[in-house]
Amino acid sequence: AEGEHMVKYDTKTTAAPKSAKEWKPKYVVVGGIIAQPWVINMYRSKAEYDIAVIETQARQSVSVKVKRFDLQMAKLENDWQGPQICKYKNKLHPWKYFVVIPANGNPIKISSPNHTQLKPVHEGIRRVLLSQQRGGGDDRALSNNDPSAPTIRIQQRQQPPRLQDQYNAPQRSEHSSEGGSSRRNRSRGFETF
């Protein structure tokens, strides 16, 4: 889940800022192709996220600024009715926002004037938190957000079925050129080589 949003993560309060100018524009990604599913990464723009993806897949160090937050043991504040509303002067419509309270650090407030744009990130965070509550913390390696997991699964599917060690077992045939005594010895439990 990802999208352009307004964020605020540098204060201890869970309330929305008093002014719209206090929010910072960020490209917010929950999980994604280059992060674990329980991580929120924030970039200055979608273009910088694309650069980070290319550099990560090329096994280069990431050259863009990334703000990273861990969702393990986090909670959503007042989330029983969905995102909360805040109104600002000179803004035509009220903004929707929600608050993530991480295990460590300040609350993370994510907002948007458009609820439909905010919904994918909000739902993505809810899914991660519900998975943790249900004890799904070990499903991280199976997530398709883990770059190494799909490769492992593909390799396992593409392996041919394992042969039954037929090349290691001695070949026996009833029509062999061996004499009758060796057949008798095998029936008595003796092997002839």
C-alpha positions as CSV (number, residue, x, y, z in Angstrom):
1,A,0.0,0.0,0.0
2,E,1.4,3.4,-1.0
3,G,0.5,6.9,-1.8
4,E,1.3,10.6,-1.6
5,H,0.2,11.9,1.8
6,M,0.8,14.6,4.4
7,V,2.6,13.3,7.5
8,K,3.6,14.5,11.0
9,Y,5.9,12.4,13.1
10,D,8.1,14.8,15.1
11,T,5.8,15.6,18.1
12,K,4.6,13.6,21.0
13,T,0.9,14.5,20.6
14,T,-1.6,12.3,18.9
15,A,-3.8,15.4,17.9
16,A,-3.7,16.8,14.4
17,P,-1.5,19.9,13.9
18,K,-3.2,23.2,14.4
19,S,-2.1,24.4,10.9
20,A,-2.0,22.6,7.6
21,K,1.5,24.1,7.1
22,E,2.8,21.8,9.9
23,W,2.3,18.7,7.8
24,K,5.0,17.4,5.5
25,P,4.3,15.9,2.1
26,K,5.7,12.4,1.8
27,Y,5.3,9.3,-0.4
28,V,4.3,6.7,2.1
29,V,4.9,3.0,1.5
30,V,3.7,0.2,3.8
31,G,5.8,-2.9,3.1
32,G,6.4,-2.7,-0.6
33,I,8.9,-4.5,-2.8
34,I,12.0,-3.4,-0.9
35,A,10.9,-3.5,2.7
36,Q,9.5,-6.0,5.1
37,P,5.6,-6.0,5.4
38,W,5.8,-4.5,9.0
39,V,7.8,-1.4,7.9
40,I,6.5,2.1,6.8
41,N,9.0,3.9,4.6
42,M,8.5,7.6,3.7
43,Y,10.2,9.2,0.7
44,R,10.1,12.8,-0.5
45,S,8.4,11.7,-3.7
46,K,7.3,8.7,-5.8
47,A,10.3,9.4,-8.0
48,E,12.7,8.9,-5.1
49,Y,10.9,5.7,-4.1
50,D,11.4,4.4,-7.7
51,I,15.1,5.3,-7.4
52,A,15.3,3.4,-4.1
53,V,13.7,0.4,-5.7
54,I,16.1,0.4,-8.6
55,E,19.2,0.8,-6.4
56,T,18.0,-1.9,-4.0
57,Q,17.4,-4.4,-6.7
58,A,20.8,-3.6,-8.2
59,R,22.3,-4.3,-4.7
60,Q,23.5,-0.7,-4.4
61,S,23.3,1.5,-1.4
62,V,20.2,3.7,-1.4
63,S,21.1,7.3,-2.3
64,V,17.7,8.9,-1.4
65,K,16.5,10.0,2.0
66,V,14.2,7.4,3.6
67,K,12.3,7.8,6.9
68,R,11.6,4.3,8.3
69,F,9.1,3.3,11.0
70,D,8.6,-0.2,12.5
71,L,5.0,-1.4,12.9
72,Q,5.9,-4.3,15.2
73,M,3.9,-3.8,18.5
74,A,2.3,-0.6,17.1
75,K,-1.3,0.4,17.6
76,L,-3.8,2.6,15.7
77,E,-5.2,5.4,17.8
78,N,-9.0,5.8,17.9
79,D,-9.5,3.6,14.9
80,W,-12.9,2.1,15.6
81,Q,-14.7,4.5,13.2
82,G,-11.9,4.9,10.6
83,P,-9.8,8.0,10.0
84,Q,-10.5,11.1,12.1
85,I,-11.3,14.5,10.6
86,C,-9.4,17.8,11.0
87,K,-10.4,21.2,9.5
88,Y,-8.1,24.0,8.4
89,K,-8.7,27.6,7.4
90,N,-8.4,28.2,3.7
91,K,-8.9,24.5,2.9
92,L,-12.1,23.7,1.0
93,H,-12.6,20.2,2.5
94,P,-11.7,18.7,5.9
95,W,-8.7,16.4,5.9
96,K,-8.9,12.7,7.1
97,Y,-6.1,11.4,9.2
98,F,-5.1,8.5,11.4
99,V,-2.5,8.0,14.0
100,V,-0.1,5.1,14.4
101,I,1.5,4.7,17.8
102,P,4.7,2.8,17.4
103,A,6.3,0.8,20.2
104,N,9.1,3.3,20.3
105,G,9.1,7.0,19.2
106,N,6.6,9.6,18.5
107,P,3.1,9.0,17.1
108,I,2.9,8.9,13.3
109,K,0.1,11.0,11.8
110,I,-0.8,10.3,8.2
111,S,-3.4,12.5,6.4
112,S,-5.0,13.4,3.1
113,P,-7.7,15.7,1.9
114,N,-9.0,12.8,-0.1
115,H,-10.3,9.8,1.9
116,T,-10.0,7.4,-1.1
117,Q,-6.3,8.2,-1.5
118,L,-5.8,7.6,2.3
119,K,-7.7,4.3,2.4
120,P,-5.0,2.0,0.8
121,V,-2.3,3.0,3.3
122,H,-4.7,2.9,6.2
123,E,-6.0,-0.5,5.3
124,G,-2.4,-1.7,4.7
125,I,-1.4,-0.7,8.2
126,R,-4.5,-2.3,9.6
127,R,-3.8,-5.6,7.9
128,V,-0.2,-5.6,9.3
129,L,-1.4,-4.9,12.8
130,L,-4.3,-7.5,12.6
131,S,-1.8,-10.1,11.4
132,Q,0.4,-9.4,14.4
133,Q,-2.6,-9.7,16.8
134,R,-3.5,-13.0,15.3
135,G,0.0,-14.3,15.9
136,G,1.0,-14.1,12.2
137,G,4.3,-12.6,13.0
138,D,6.2,-15.5,11.4
139,D,4.5,-15.0,8.0
140,R,7.1,-12.4,7.1
141,A,9.3,-14.7,5.0
142,L,6.3,-15.9,3.1
143,S,5.1,-12.4,2.2
144,N,5.6,-11.3,-1.3
145,N,7.0,-8.1,0.2
146,D,10.2,-10.0,1.1
147,P,12.4,-9.9,-2.0
148,S,14.0,-13.3,-1.3
149,A,10.8,-15.2,-0.7
150,P,9.4,-15.3,-4.3
151,T,12.8,-16.5,-5.7
152,I,12.8,-19.4,-3.2
153,R,9.3,-20.4,-4.1
154,I,10.0,-20.3,-7.8
155,Q,13.1,-22.4,-7.5
156,Q,11.2,-25.0,-5.5
157,R,8.5,-25.2,-8.1
158,Q,10.9,-25.4,-11.0
159,Q,12.9,-28.4,-9.7
160,P,12.2,-31.6,-11.5
161,P,10.7,-34.4,-9.5
162,R,13.3,-36.3,-7.6
163,L,14.4,-39.6,-9.0
164,Q,14.2,-42.6,-6.8
165,D,17.9,-43.2,-6.4
166,Q,17.6,-45.7,-9.3
167,Y,21.1,-45.0,-10.3
168,N,22.5,-45.9,-6.9
169,A,20.6,-49.1,-6.4
170,P,22.1,-52.3,-7.9
171,Q,20.4,-53.3,-11.1
172,R,18.9,-56.9,-10.9
173,S,17.3,-58.7,-13.6
174,E,15.9,-62.2,-13.8
175,H,17.3,-62.5,-17.3
176,S,20.8,-61.8,-16.2
177,S,23.9,-63.6,-17.5
178,E,24.7,-64.8,-14.0
179,G,24.7,-68.4,-13.3
180,G,22.1,-70.3,-11.4
181,S,24.3,-70.5,-8.3
182,S,24.3,-66.7,-7.8
183,R,20.5,-66.7,-8.0
184,R,20.4,-69.4,-5.3
185,N,22.9,-67.5,-3.2
186,R,20.8,-64.4,-3.3
187,S,17.7,-66.3,-2.3
188,R,19.7,-67.5,0.8
189,G,20.7,-63.9,1.6
190,F,24.1,-63.9,0.0
191,E,25.0,-61.3,-2.6
192,T,27.5,-62.0,-5.4
193,F,29.4,-59.2,-7.0
